[in-house]
Amino acid sequence: MYELTFKRRARRNVARLPESVYGRMIQAIDELAENPRPRNSRKLRGKEGWRIRIGDYRAIYEIDDEAREVLVLDIGHRRDIYR
């Protein structure tokens, strides 16, 4: 099991998600504790981190295998998240 931690920005943005996405996003993030590299995850190009996709929304996170920790950096709509 990996420990999940959130940056303040990610915690704030998850609360702003539409109801239709909120539950699925929380479930997907919780599943990262068991498998931080699920089938639908991708390594980011050009910077550190990974992303998972839930509809039009993305969660950006980093994995520390030595500390067994997943740090959720940001959550948002795909048009805004990579800026």
Protein Blocks (a to p, Z undefined) as FASTA:
>chain_A
ZZddddfklmmmmmmpcfklmmmmmmmmmmmmmmmcbfkbccdehiacddddehjbccdd
dddfklopacdfbgcdfklmmZZ
